[in-house]
Structures are given as C-alpha cells and as structure tokens.
Amino acid sequence: MWLLRLLAGVLVVAIGVLLIAYVLTGRRGFLVLAWRLFRYGLLFALGLFALLFIERLAVIPL
C-alpha cells in the first residue's frame, strides 16, 4: 500500500510540474501529457478501488 501512495505522490508532482512547464513555455505538449497522466492515474485508481470493493464483497463470513 505504501508503494501506491508513493506512486500517487509522484503522479501529483509530475502533473504539477507539467502544468507549470505549460504555463511558462506555452507548449501544448506539456498540457496534453499532464491530461494523459491525470486520466490514466484516475482510471488506475478507480480500477484499484473496484478491486478492493469486490474483494470486500467476496469475503464470506463463516
């Protein structure tokens, strides 16, 4: 779990750096990459939450 938190922190920092780079340079490629990282990070997080939810449902109390 600590690895996922570390990756989430790195993702937030990377998106922030890309947005700052876009503001400073005006190159649209930085904005496109930041949006792509955000989108894939969100999809990964939703998939992980879905797996955790399914795992919680699959546990059968004895």
Buried (B, 14 or more C-beta within 10 A) or exposed (E): EEEEEEEEEEBEEBBEEBBEBBEEEEEEEBBEBBEEBBEEBEEBEEEEEEEEEEEEEEEEEE
